[in-house]
Amino acid sequence: MESVSQDSASQKCRRMGANLASVRNSHENTFIANTTKGAEGDMVWVGLKRKKKGFEWTDGSSCSYTHWAEGQPDNNSWVHGEGCVVMYKKVGRKSPQDYESAPFLAACWTYISLAILIMFGYLRDFLRRIGLDKNRSATERNKMKGFVPLYTSFEGFFSRNIFKRAIHAAGKPICGPPTVEVDVLERTSDDENWHFRLTGKKRRCINLASYNYLGFAEKDGPCVHATAQALQQYGVGVCSSRQELGNYNIHEELETTTARFLGMEDAITFGMGFATNSMNIPVLMGGKGCLILSDEKNHASIVLGARLCGSVIQVFKHNDMDDLEEKLRDAIISGRPGTHRAWRKILIIVEGIYSMEGSIVKLLDVIRLKRKYGAYLYLDEAHSIGALGETGRGVTEYWGVDPRDVDIMMGTFTKGFGAAGGYIAGSKRLINHLRTYSHSTTYACSMSAPVAQQVISSMRIIMGEDGTNIGS
């Protein structure tokens, strides 16, 4: 962007539907444009300053941008050219840190504690080898030695000496819904947590472990009553796949509601969230000649689905847009290994909120890169849908982008909606392809009707279609 006069910048801005209020310090390419309210939503004052790589807010925080020449402004980016800067308010969110850093002292004590556990673990393994301590872990028989081991040596060490020490505090059976507080059955062990027996007592505990983000998995309320009616009407099990006799009208209602909730053309639902990724990514990628660019912190279901594709997989650093762009550029320039022919498809796979790190995907930058290099975008919103954004529409609403800029939008019903299963939303052509070729619709049993009703009821509450203001 070159320094230009205020008159020429003003003319350019008016052609874009904005009024240039002032040009400040033009030799450093700093501009302020006052935009008007248009079809894309409310506009705001914007101040941007040119840098060697991209732009930054005048207050110093970073922002995303997309190159644009003539025509109408893109509804998911701010626009620059000849001294004009236009930005929509709904994409003007400042980029937060990926996740909160752990305090230095807490991190030190954590590593020290882990080192002590490992040290005592090796000591106990030594005592087991010389016969002073009993080895209760499973071992492979001698006739199985020629087979590939079921797990690595360190995995066995971790399970024996570290995991078994902590398992007493995890995995306890509960006897009630996963609400704010849960009733936990007490148990004890006589052999150092290798086996447990229940004591018959209960303990009321604070629930910090479930996915019931919005509280829909309750034992009373409108969702429960609607689910009970669906149970009376349809029963518990479907006992067939969607392509046979398992396609109920409530499934089609669920898919219509899901597509409307997400702002997508169409959607398809599945009975298991993990299988939504692992069984459908192979259907979307055509095997050889395709490239998958996957974030290094993606969920195991994404990793499994990508490996089942038979496509080339490249992993980029977590939320690192520079590394992603470098791999995209190399893929376009070099092509396929050996032949250097162009890739048939390039698919970028990211998550909305990464479950273990708590970081939010830099969606604006990802969309910018996928447009720039002609790639497809697969967004996993398992942890963000329902819980992120002003109206619960997930990470797309959080960043203020059009959901249809995401080619393939995946999510689950197990978190924000208090149910089970998952969905994929996108264009009608995409969803029709999945309905025909997905293994989950061909071989897997359909989602239970009461579960589908639970999702429908919770979605309507979030959208305010239940006649109450609970969702607001």
C-alpha positions as CSV (number, residue, x, y, z in Angstrom):
1,M,0.0,0.0,0.0
2,E,1.6,3.3,-1.1
3,S,1.3,6.7,0.3
4,V,-1.4,8.7,-1.6
5,S,-3.2,12.0,-1.2
6,Q,-6.2,12.3,0.9
7,D,-8.4,13.1,-2.2
8,S,-7.4,9.9,-4.1
9,A,-7.9,7.8,-0.9
10,S,-11.2,9.4,-0.3
11,Q,-12.4,8.6,-3.9
12,K,-11.3,5.0,-3.5
13,C,-13.0,4.6,-0.2
14,R,-16.3,6.0,-1.5
15,R,-16.2,3.5,-4.3
16,M,-16.0,0.8,-1.6
17,G,-18.8,2.3,0.4
18,A,-16.7,4.1,3.1
19,N,-15.9,7.7,3.9
20,L,-12.3,8.6,4.6
21,A,-12.3,10.7,7.7
22,S,-8.6,11.5,7.9
23,V,-5.2,10.3,6.6
24,R,-2.8,10.5,9.4
25,N,1.0,10.3,9.0
26,S,0.7,9.2,5.4
27,H,4.4,8.6,5.0
28,E,4.1,5.6,7.4
29,N,0.9,4.5,5.6
30,T,-1.4,4.9,8.6
31,F,-5.0,5.4,7.6
32,I,-8.3,5.8,9.4
33,A,-11.6,5.1,7.5
34,N,-15.1,5.7,8.7
35,T,-17.3,3.1,7.2
36,T,-21.1,3.0,7.0
37,K,-23.7,0.4,7.8
38,G,-24.1,-2.0,5.0
39,A,-25.4,-5.5,4.2
40,E,-22.6,-7.1,6.1
41,G,-23.4,-5.4,9.4
42,D,-22.3,-2.4,11.4
43,M,-19.0,-0.8,10.5
44,V,-16.6,1.0,12.8
45,W,-13.7,3.3,12.8
46,V,-10.5,1.5,11.9
47,G,-6.9,2.5,12.4
48,L,-4.2,0.4,10.7
49,K,-0.5,0.8,10.2
50,R,1.7,-0.8,7.5
51,K,4.4,-3.2,8.6
52,K,7.0,-5.2,6.7
53,K,4.8,-8.2,7.0
54,G,1.1,-7.4,7.0
55,F,-0.5,-4.7,9.2
56,E,-1.1,-4.0,12.8
57,W,-3.7,-2.1,14.8
58,T,-2.5,1.4,15.8
59,D,-2.7,0.2,19.4
60,G,-0.1,-2.5,18.6
61,S,-2.2,-5.6,18.6
62,S,-2.2,-7.9,15.5
63,C,-4.9,-8.4,13.0
64,S,-5.6,-10.4,9.8
65,Y,-6.1,-9.1,6.3
66,T,-6.8,-10.3,2.8
67,H,-5.5,-8.7,-0.4
68,W,-8.2,-7.4,-2.6
69,A,-8.2,-5.5,-5.8
70,E,-11.5,-4.3,-7.6
71,G,-15.1,-5.3,-7.1
72,Q,-17.1,-5.6,-3.9
73,P,-15.4,-6.1,-0.6
74,D,-15.2,-9.6,0.8
75,N,-17.5,-10.0,3.7
76,N,-14.9,-11.8,5.8
77,S,-11.9,-9.4,5.5
78,W,-10.9,-5.9,5.7
79,V,-9.8,-4.3,2.5
80,H,-6.9,-2.1,1.6
81,G,-5.8,-0.4,-1.6
82,E,-4.7,3.1,-2.6
83,G,-4.9,4.5,0.9
84,C,-8.2,3.0,1.8
85,V,-8.8,0.7,4.7
86,V,-12.2,-0.9,5.2
87,M,-13.0,-3.4,8.0
88,Y,-16.1,-5.0,9.2
89,K,-16.8,-4.8,12.9
90,K,-17.6,-8.5,13.1
91,V,-14.0,-9.5,12.0
92,G,-12.3,-6.8,14.1
93,R,-11.7,-8.9,17.2
94,K,-8.2,-8.7,18.6
95,S,-6.2,-11.9,18.5
96,P,-5.9,-13.2,22.1
97,Q,-3.1,-15.3,23.3
98,D,-3.4,-19.0,22.3
99,Y,-3.8,-20.0,25.9
100,E,-2.9,-18.8,29.3
101,S,0.6,-19.6,30.3
102,A,1.1,-21.7,33.5
103,P,2.8,-19.9,36.4
104,F,6.5,-20.6,36.5
105,L,6.5,-22.0,40.0
106,A,3.5,-24.3,39.3
107,A,5.3,-25.6,36.1
108,C,8.5,-26.2,38.1
109,W,6.7,-28.2,40.8
110,T,4.8,-30.2,38.2
111,Y,8.0,-31.3,36.4
112,I,9.7,-32.0,39.7
113,S,6.8,-34.2,40.9
114,L,6.8,-36.1,37.6
115,A,10.6,-36.6,37.9
116,I,10.1,-38.0,41.4
117,L,7.4,-40.4,40.2
118,I,9.6,-41.6,37.3
119,M,12.6,-42.1,39.7
120,F,10.5,-44.2,42.1
121,G,9.0,-46.1,39.1
122,Y,12.4,-47.2,37.9
123,L,13.2,-48.2,41.5
124,R,10.1,-50.4,41.8
125,D,10.8,-52.0,38.4
126,F,14.2,-52.9,39.7
127,L,12.7,-54.4,42.8
128,R,10.2,-56.4,40.7
129,R,13.0,-57.8,38.5
130,I,15.0,-59.1,41.6
131,G,11.8,-60.5,43.2
132,L,11.4,-58.1,46.1
133,D,8.2,-56.7,44.7
134,K,5.3,-58.4,43.0
135,N,4.6,-57.6,39.4
136,R,0.9,-57.4,38.8
137,S,0.9,-55.9,35.3
138,A,0.1,-58.0,32.2
139,T,3.0,-59.5,30.3
140,E,3.1,-61.2,26.9
141,R,3.7,-64.9,26.9
142,N,6.9,-66.4,25.5
143,K,5.1,-67.7,22.4
144,M,3.9,-64.1,21.6
145,K,7.4,-62.7,21.5
146,G,7.6,-62.8,17.8
147,F,4.6,-60.5,17.4
148,V,4.6,-56.7,17.3
149,P,4.3,-55.5,20.9
150,L,0.9,-54.1,22.0
151,Y,2.5,-51.1,23.5
152,T,6.0,-49.5,23.9
153,S,8.1,-50.1,26.9
154,F,7.6,-46.6,28.3
155,E,3.8,-46.9,27.9
156,G,4.0,-50.0,30.1
157,F,6.2,-48.2,32.6
158,F,3.9,-45.3,32.7
159,S,0.8,-47.5,33.3
160,R,2.5,-49.5,36.0
161,N,4.1,-46.8,38.0
162,I,2.4,-43.5,37.4
163,F,-1.0,-44.0,36.0
164,K,-1.9,-46.6,38.6
165,R,-1.1,-44.1,41.4
166,A,-3.6,-41.5,40.0
167,I,-6.3,-43.8,38.8
168,H,-7.9,-43.9,42.3
169,A,-8.9,-40.3,41.9
170,A,-10.3,-40.7,38.3
171,G,-12.8,-42.9,36.6
172,K,-15.0,-43.3,39.6
173,P,-18.6,-44.5,38.9
174,I,-21.2,-41.8,39.4
175,C,-24.9,-42.3,40.0
176,G,-26.7,-39.3,38.6
177,P,-26.7,-36.8,35.8
178,P,-23.4,-34.8,35.1
179,T,-24.6,-31.6,36.7
180,V,-22.6,-29.1,38.7
181,E,-22.4,-31.6,41.5
182,V,-22.4,-35.4,41.2
183,D,-22.9,-38.3,43.5
184,V,-19.7,-40.5,43.3
185,L,-19.6,-44.1,44.5
186,E,-16.7,-44.6,46.9
187,R,-14.3,-47.4,46.3
188,T,-11.1,-48.8,47.8
189,S,-8.3,-51.1,46.7
190,D,-6.3,-53.8,48.5
191,D,-3.6,-54.2,45.9
192,E,-2.3,-50.7,45.1
193,N,-5.1,-49.7,42.7
194,W,-4.9,-52.8,40.5
195,H,-8.4,-53.8,41.5
196,F,-11.2,-51.9,43.2
197,R,-14.2,-52.8,45.3
198,L,-17.2,-50.5,46.1
199,T,-17.8,-49.6,49.7
200,G,-21.5,-48.9,49.2
201,K,-21.2,-45.2,50.2
202,K,-21.7,-42.1,48.1
203,R,-20.0,-38.8,48.2
204,R,-21.2,-35.5,46.8
205,C,-18.5,-33.9,44.6
206,I,-18.1,-30.8,42.4
207,N,-18.1,-31.9,38.8
208,L,-15.0,-30.6,36.9
209,A,-14.7,-33.4,34.4
210,S,-17.8,-33.6,32.2
211,Y,-18.7,-31.9,28.9
212,N,-22.0,-30.5,30.1
213,Y,-20.9,-27.0,29.2
214,L,-24.4,-25.4,29.0
215,G,-26.2,-27.6,31.6
216,F,-28.6,-29.3,29.1
217,A,-27.8,-32.8,30.5
218,E,-30.1,-32.4,33.5
219,K,-32.6,-34.8,34.9
220,D,-35.4,-32.2,34.7
221,G,-36.4,-29.4,32.3
222,P,-37.8,-28.9,28.8
223,C,-35.2,-31.1,27.1
224,V,-35.9,-34.0,29.4
225,H,-39.7,-33.8,28.9
226,A,-39.3,-33.6,25.1
227,T,-36.9,-36.6,25.2
228,A,-39.3,-38.6,27.3
229,Q,-42.1,-38.0,24.7
230,A,-39.7,-39.1,21.9
231,L,-38.9,-42.2,23.9
232,Q,-42.6,-43.1,24.1
233,Q,-43.1,-42.4,20.4
234,Y,-40.0,-44.0,18.8
235,G,-38.6,-46.3,21.5
236,V,-34.9,-46.5,22.5
237,G,-33.1,-48.2,19.6
238,V,-33.4,-47.7,15.8
239,C,-31.9,-51.1,14.9
240,S,-30.9,-50.2,11.4
241,S,-28.7,-47.9,9.4
242,R,-29.8,-44.6,7.7
243,Q,-29.6,-46.1,4.3
244,E,-32.0,-49.0,5.2
245,L,-34.9,-48.6,7.8
246,G,-33.2,-46.3,10.2
247,N,-34.0,-43.0,8.6
248,Y,-36.7,-41.5,10.9
249,N,-38.4,-38.2,10.4
250,I,-36.8,-36.9,13.6
251,H,-33.4,-37.5,12.0
252,E,-34.3,-35.3,9.1
253,E,-35.7,-32.7,11.5
254,L,-32.4,-32.7,13.4
255,E,-30.4,-32.2,10.3
256,T,-32.6,-29.3,9.1
257,T,-32.4,-27.7,12.5
258,T,-28.6,-28.2,12.7
259,A,-28.1,-26.6,9.2
260,R,-30.2,-23.6,10.2
261,F,-28.5,-23.3,13.5
262,L,-25.1,-23.2,11.8
263,G,-26.1,-21.0,8.9
264,M,-25.1,-23.7,6.4
265,E,-26.9,-25.1,3.3
266,D,-27.3,-28.7,4.7
267,A,-26.1,-31.0,7.4
268,I,-25.8,-34.7,8.1
269,T,-25.7,-36.3,11.6
270,F,-24.1,-39.4,13.0
271,G,-24.5,-41.4,16.2
272,M,-20.9,-41.1,17.4
273,G,-18.8,-38.0,17.6
274,F,-15.4,-39.8,17.2
275,A,-16.6,-41.7,14.1
276,T,-17.8,-38.5,12.6
277,N,-14.2,-37.6,12.0
278,S,-12.6,-41.0,11.6
279,M,-15.2,-42.5,9.2
280,N,-15.9,-39.4,7.1
281,I,-12.5,-37.8,6.4
282,P,-11.6,-40.8,4.3
283,V,-14.8,-40.3,2.3
284,L,-13.9,-36.7,1.6
285,M,-10.3,-37.2,0.5
286,G,-9.7,-39.2,-2.6
287,G,-6.6,-41.2,-1.5
288,K,-3.6,-40.8,-3.6
289,G,-2.8,-37.4,-5.0
290,C,-4.4,-35.5,-2.1
291,L,-2.6,-33.6,0.7
292,I,-3.8,-33.1,4.3
293,L,-2.3,-30.3,6.4
294,S,-3.2,-31.1,10.0
295,D,-2.5,-29.1,13.2
296,E,-0.1,-31.0,15.5
297,K,-2.6,-30.7,18.4
298,N,-5.6,-32.1,16.5
299,H,-7.8,-34.8,18.2
300,A,-7.1,-38.5,17.8
301,S,-10.2,-39.0,15.7
302,I,-8.8,-36.5,13.1
303,V,-5.5,-38.3,13.2
304,L,-7.1,-41.7,12.7
305,G,-9.4,-40.4,9.9
306,A,-6.4,-38.8,8.1
307,R,-4.4,-42.0,8.3
308,L,-7.3,-44.1,6.9
309,C,-7.4,-41.8,3.8
310,G,-4.2,-43.0,2.3
311,S,-3.4,-39.4,1.5
312,V,-0.1,-37.6,2.2
313,I,-0.2,-36.0,5.7
314,Q,1.9,-33.0,6.7
315,V,1.6,-31.7,10.3
316,F,2.1,-27.9,10.9
317,K,3.0,-26.3,14.2
318,H,0.1,-25.6,16.6
319,N,-1.8,-22.5,15.5
320,D,1.4,-21.3,13.6
321,M,0.1,-19.5,10.5
322,D,3.6,-18.9,9.2
323,D,4.4,-22.6,9.3
324,L,1.0,-23.4,7.6
325,E,1.6,-20.9,4.9
326,E,5.1,-22.3,4.3
327,K,3.8,-25.8,3.8
328,L,1.0,-24.5,1.6
329,R,3.5,-22.6,-0.6
330,D,5.8,-25.6,-0.9
331,A,2.9,-27.9,-1.8
332,I,1.8,-25.5,-4.6
333,I,5.3,-25.0,-5.9
334,S,6.7,-28.6,-5.6
335,G,3.6,-30.6,-6.1
336,R,3.5,-34.3,-5.4
337,P,6.7,-36.1,-4.3
338,G,8.5,-37.7,-7.2
339,T,6.2,-36.6,-10.1
340,H,5.8,-32.9,-9.1
341,R,2.3,-33.0,-10.5
342,A,-0.2,-30.7,-8.9
343,W,-2.1,-32.0,-5.9
344,R,-5.7,-33.1,-6.6
345,K,-6.9,-31.6,-3.3
346,I,-5.4,-29.9,-0.3
347,L,-7.3,-30.0,2.9
348,I,-6.5,-28.0,6.0
349,I,-7.8,-29.5,9.2
350,V,-8.1,-27.5,12.4
351,E,-10.1,-27.4,15.6
352,G,-12.2,-24.5,16.9
353,I,-11.0,-25.0,20.5
354,Y,-8.3,-27.5,21.1
355,S,-9.5,-29.6,23.9
356,M,-6.2,-30.2,25.7
357,E,-4.6,-26.8,25.2
358,G,-7.7,-24.6,25.4
359,S,-6.4,-22.5,22.5
360,I,-8.7,-21.0,19.9
361,V,-7.9,-21.4,16.2
362,K,-6.8,-18.3,14.3
363,L,-9.7,-18.7,11.9
364,L,-9.2,-15.4,10.1
365,D,-5.7,-16.3,9.1
366,V,-6.7,-19.9,8.2
367,I,-9.4,-18.7,5.9
368,R,-7.1,-16.1,4.3
369,L,-4.5,-18.8,3.6
370,K,-7.0,-21.4,2.2
371,R,-8.3,-18.7,-0.2
372,K,-4.9,-17.6,-1.2
373,Y,-3.7,-21.1,-2.1
374,G,-6.9,-22.7,-3.2
375,A,-7.2,-25.2,-0.4
376,Y,-10.2,-26.6,1.4
377,L,-10.9,-26.0,5.1
378,Y,-12.2,-28.7,7.6
379,L,-13.1,-27.2,11.0
380,D,-13.8,-29.4,14.0
381,E,-16.1,-27.5,16.4
382,A,-16.6,-30.2,18.9
383,H,-15.7,-28.0,21.9
384,S,-16.7,-24.6,20.6
385,I,-20.2,-25.1,19.1
386,G,-22.9,-24.0,21.6
387,A,-20.3,-22.6,24.0
388,L,-18.5,-19.9,22.0
389,G,-19.8,-16.8,20.3
390,E,-22.5,-14.4,21.4
391,T,-25.3,-16.8,20.4
392,G,-23.4,-20.1,20.7
393,R,-22.7,-20.5,17.0
394,G,-19.1,-21.4,17.7
395,V,-15.7,-20.1,16.6
396,T,-17.1,-18.7,13.3
397,E,-19.3,-16.3,15.3
398,Y,-16.5,-15.6,17.7
399,W,-14.3,-14.3,14.9
400,G,-17.2,-12.9,13.0
401,V,-16.8,-14.8,9.8
402,D,-19.4,-16.2,7.4
403,P,-19.9,-19.9,8.3
404,R,-20.0,-20.7,4.6
405,D,-16.4,-19.7,4.3
406,V,-15.7,-23.0,6.0
407,D,-16.0,-25.7,3.4
408,I,-16.5,-28.6,5.9
409,M,-17.8,-27.8,9.4
410,M,-17.8,-30.7,11.8
411,G,-19.0,-30.8,15.4
412,T,-20.4,-33.0,18.1
413,F,-23.5,-33.0,20.2
414,T,-21.8,-34.4,23.3
415,K,-20.6,-31.1,24.7
416,G,-22.8,-28.0,24.4
417,F,-26.0,-29.9,23.7
418,G,-25.8,-32.6,26.5
419,A,-26.4,-35.5,24.1
420,A,-24.4,-37.8,21.9
421,G,-23.3,-38.0,18.2
422,G,-21.9,-35.6,15.7
423,Y,-22.6,-33.7,12.5
424,I,-21.0,-32.4,9.3
425,A,-22.4,-29.3,7.7
426,G,-21.6,-27.8,4.3
427,S,-22.9,-27.4,0.8
428,K,-25.8,-29.6,-0.4
429,R,-23.4,-31.3,-2.9
430,L,-21.0,-32.2,-0.1
431,I,-23.7,-33.5,2.2
432,N,-25.3,-35.6,-0.5
433,H,-22.0,-37.1,-1.2
434,L,-21.6,-38.1,2.5
435,R,-25.2,-39.5,2.6
436,T,-24.3,-41.8,-0.3
437,Y,-20.7,-42.9,0.5
438,S,-20.2,-42.5,4.3
439,H,-19.5,-45.7,6.1
440,S,-21.5,-44.3,9.1
441,T,-24.7,-44.0,7.1
442,T,-24.2,-47.3,5.3
443,Y,-23.1,-49.6,8.2
444,A,-23.6,-47.9,11.5
445,C,-26.9,-47.9,13.4
446,S,-28.8,-44.6,13.4
447,M,-28.8,-42.2,16.3
448,S,-31.4,-43.0,18.9
449,A,-34.6,-40.9,18.6
450,P,-34.5,-39.6,22.2
451,V,-30.9,-38.4,21.7
452,A,-31.9,-36.7,18.5
453,Q,-34.8,-35.0,20.3
454,Q,-32.4,-33.8,23.1
455,V,-30.3,-32.1,20.5
456,I,-33.3,-30.5,18.8
457,S,-34.7,-29.2,22.0
458,S,-31.4,-27.7,23.2
459,M,-30.8,-26.1,19.8
460,R,-34.2,-24.4,19.9
461,I,-33.6,-23.1,23.4
462,I,-30.3,-21.6,22.3
463,M,-31.9,-20.0,19.2
464,G,-34.8,-18.7,21.3
465,E,-37.4,-20.8,19.4
466,D,-38.8,-22.4,22.6
467,G,-40.9,-19.4,23.6
468,T,-38.6,-18.5,26.5
469,N,-35.5,-16.4,27.1
470,I,-33.5,-19.3,28.6
471,G,-31.1,-19.3,25.6
472,S,-30.3,-15.6,25.8
